[in-house]
Amino acid sequence: MRGLVKSDGRTLQAVLINLEASPEIDATPLDMLEQLWSELQESGIALYFARVSDEVRGLFDRSGFLERLGEGHIFAGVHSAVDGFLRAEQPALV
């Protein structure tokens, strides 16, 4: 992931991780996600998740990661996550 983020040359605005294939995680993957989130945040890149199981969401919540990440960064599906990102990046109309 780090290589992809730095190698492109274009300005990356967000990373979306689909957790559909990971209905359960433990502390080790959570630590890795926290580190990724921190590194991306330092670079001004948003992190979004799609298809997060109730069990994983509960772990995110209990660990405090959900509070740091923000509720608005977890979506039911990939398309809704992309739509959510695009809406968040639109300038407000005056």
N, C-alpha and C positions, 0 to 999 in steps of 0.2 A: 504494500500500500504506500509506504513512504517513497519508494522509487517512482511509482506512478504519479504521486502528488508533485514531486520535484522535477521529473524528467520532461514533462509535457511542454513547458515554456509558456503555455497560455495561463491566464489567471483563472485558477480553480476557485469556485465559489462555495461548493458543497460536495459532501460525500454522502451517499445513501447506501446503507447496509440493509439488505433483505435477510431477516433472521428466520424465514420460514423453515429452513432446513435445520434450525437449532432450537427445538422446542424447550430444551433444558440447557442451562449453562451453570457453572459453579464459579467459585471465587477467582480462579486463574483467568478464564476468558473475560470475566468482568474487569479484572485489573488491566488486562490488555486493552479493552474498550475504553476504560477511563484514561489510560495513557494516550491512546489514539486521539480521544476527544481533546485532551489537554494540548497535544501537539498541533492539532488542527486549529484549535481556538487561538493559539499563539500566532498562527499564520493567517488568521482572519478567515478561516474556512469553517463553514457550518457542518455539523454532523446530524444526519437524520437516520431514523430506523423505520423499517416497514415490516409488517407481518410478525410482530413481537407477540409471543405466546403470553398467556396470563401468568404462567410460572416465571418467565423471564422478566416480565414487567414488575411482578412482585419483588423479585430480587433487585431490580433497578431501584424500586421504591424503598425497600428496607435498607439498602446500602447508602442511600442519599444521592445516587447517581442521577435518578430521575429529576430530582430537584435542581441539580447542577445543570443537567442537560436542558430541561424545560419540557413541559407536557406537549408543547407545540412542535416537538421534534420527533414524535412517535406517531405513526400512521397505520391504519388498518391494511393498506395496500400500497404497492409501489406507485401506481398512478396518482393516488391521493397524496402521497408524499411529494411527488414532483409538483403537483398542483399547489400544495401548501407552500413549498419553497418559492415557486413563481409568484404566488400572491404576496408572500412576505417581502420579496425583493422589489415589488412594484412601488414606485413613489406614490405618496398620497396625492390625490387630486385636490386642488384648492378651489 
